[in-house]
Amino acid sequence: MKHMLQKYGNIGLICFVKEDDQRRKRRIKGGGNRKRQFTEGWIEFANKKYAKAVATMLNNTNMGGGNKHGFYHEDLWDLKYLPKFKWRHLAEQLAGDRNGQLKVRVECRESSEY
């Protein structure tokens, strides 16, 4: 994901929520691919101006570009700029979800680790 968005600006933090294990098993059993999928994610751009521009420009456009045989050809971007969003709010929300019935596993890494 980073390589798809880094051409629009410097990326800070990236956080993705992995697909639920039961959902993944059903998908694979039904003939789906075995690649790891994510249900949602957050990306931090270093510049707020670029973040707003990318969110408005890429929202509801094809992820895969013009190649019909690419993995992301059928997928659409669903981007939204979140004003006044802080990473601690995300951590608190996900920690609250872990304490309830939802077991969400999150991978949050700085972009330098990708």
C-alpha positions as CSV (number, residue, x, y, z in Angstrom):
1,M,0.0,0.0,0.0
2,K,2.8,2.3,0.8
3,H,4.3,2.1,-2.6
4,M,1.0,3.0,-4.2
5,L,0.6,6.2,-2.2
6,Q,4.1,7.4,-1.6
7,K,4.3,9.0,-5.0
8,Y,1.8,11.6,-3.7
9,G,3.8,12.7,-0.7
10,N,5.9,11.6,2.3
11,I,4.1,9.0,4.5
12,G,4.4,8.9,8.3
13,L,2.6,6.2,10.1
14,I,0.5,3.3,8.5
15,C,-1.9,1.2,10.5
16,F,-4.1,-1.7,9.1
17,V,-6.7,-3.9,10.7
18,K,-6.3,-7.5,9.6
19,E,-9.2,-9.5,8.3
20,D,-11.0,-11.7,10.9
21,D,-9.7,-15.3,11.0
22,Q,-13.2,-16.9,10.6
23,R,-13.9,-14.6,7.6
24,R,-10.6,-15.5,6.1
25,K,-11.2,-19.3,6.5
26,R,-14.6,-19.0,4.8
27,R,-13.1,-17.0,2.0
28,I,-10.4,-19.6,1.4
29,K,-12.8,-22.5,1.7
30,G,-15.1,-20.8,-0.9
31,G,-12.2,-20.7,-3.4
32,G,-10.8,-17.3,-2.6
33,N,-7.1,-16.5,-2.6
34,R,-4.8,-17.0,0.4
35,K,-3.4,-13.5,0.4
36,R,-3.6,-11.5,3.6
37,Q,-6.5,-8.9,3.5
38,F,-7.3,-6.0,5.6
39,T,-10.7,-4.5,6.5
40,E,-9.6,-0.9,7.1
41,G,-6.5,1.2,7.5
42,W,-5.2,4.6,8.3
43,I,-2.3,6.5,6.6
44,E,-0.6,9.6,7.9
45,F,0.9,12.0,5.4
46,A,3.7,14.4,6.5
47,N,1.9,17.3,4.9
48,K,-1.8,18.1,5.6
49,K,-2.2,19.8,2.3
50,Y,-1.1,16.7,0.4
51,A,-3.3,14.5,2.5
52,K,-6.4,16.5,1.7
53,A,-5.5,16.5,-2.0
54,V,-4.9,12.8,-2.2
55,A,-8.2,12.0,-0.4
56,T,-10.2,14.1,-2.8
57,M,-8.3,13.0,-5.9
58,L,-8.3,9.2,-5.3
59,N,-11.6,8.7,-3.6
60,N,-13.8,6.3,-5.7
61,T,-11.1,5.6,-8.3
62,N,-9.6,2.3,-9.4
63,M,-6.6,1.1,-7.3
64,G,-5.0,-0.9,-10.0
65,G,-4.8,1.6,-12.7
66,G,-5.2,0.6,-16.4
67,N,-3.9,-3.0,-16.2
68,K,-6.9,-5.4,-16.5
69,H,-5.0,-8.3,-15.1
70,G,-3.6,-6.6,-12.0
71,F,-4.6,-7.8,-8.5
72,Y,-6.2,-4.5,-7.5
73,H,-7.9,-3.8,-10.9
74,E,-11.5,-4.3,-9.6
75,D,-10.9,-2.5,-6.2
76,L,-11.8,1.1,-5.5
77,W,-10.2,3.6,-3.2
78,D,-12.4,4.7,-0.3
79,L,-10.5,7.6,1.2
80,K,-11.6,10.2,3.6
81,Y,-9.6,13.0,5.2
82,L,-10.0,13.1,9.0
83,P,-9.4,16.6,10.4
84,K,-8.1,16.8,13.9
85,F,-7.4,13.0,13.9
86,K,-4.8,11.9,16.5
87,W,-3.1,8.5,16.6
88,R,-3.9,8.2,20.3
89,H,-7.6,8.3,19.5
90,L,-7.1,5.3,17.2
91,A,-5.2,3.4,19.9
92,E,-7.9,4.0,22.5
93,Q,-10.7,2.9,20.1
94,L,-8.9,-0.3,19.2
95,A,-8.0,-1.0,22.8
96,G,-11.7,-0.7,23.7
97,D,-12.7,-3.1,20.9
98,R,-10.2,-5.7,22.1
99,N,-11.8,-5.7,25.6
100,G,-15.2,-6.4,24.1
101,Q,-16.3,-9.2,21.8
102,L,-14.4,-8.0,18.8
103,K,-10.8,-9.2,18.6
104,V,-9.0,-6.9,16.3
105,R,-5.4,-7.4,15.5
106,V,-3.6,-4.3,14.3
107,E,-0.3,-3.8,12.6
108,C,1.0,-0.3,13.1
109,R,4.4,0.4,11.9
110,E,6.3,3.4,10.8
111,S,6.7,3.6,7.1
112,S,10.4,3.0,7.3
113,E,9.8,-0.6,8.3
114,Y,7.9,-1.5,5.1
